[in-house]
Amino acid sequence: MSRTKVNYEETETTYGMHFLREPLDCEDHGVTVVDAEPGWEGPEHEHEGNDHEEVYFLVEGEATITVDGEDVSMNAGDAVRVSPGATRQLTNGDTRSQFVITGAP
């Protein structure tokens, strides 16, 4: 099939994260939507083993992404690219936030 469609709200969620890669049958990249409640904290991780670069786009709210120990403040409309070997962790602020995360080798 040349296209697939899914509504993120109809997918399963883990940590408030809606992983769309499998429902969309993506082969080369991932898309995740995060609905973060106040104080939400994502897992610290890296993707060096699979050479997976990610871009974090904050749709609404305020948040911080910590990359290799450095805090980067984010406001709605900000996007941050993180290289595969860097550790990263998202932390939400005092309000509800929404992110779109994309990644590919």
Secondary structure, DSSP 8 states (H G I E B T S, - for coil): -------GGGS-EETTEEE-TTTTT-SS-EEEEEEE-TT-B---B--GGGT-EEEEEEEESEEEEEETTEEEEEETT-EEEE-TTS-EEEEE-SS-EEEEEEEE-
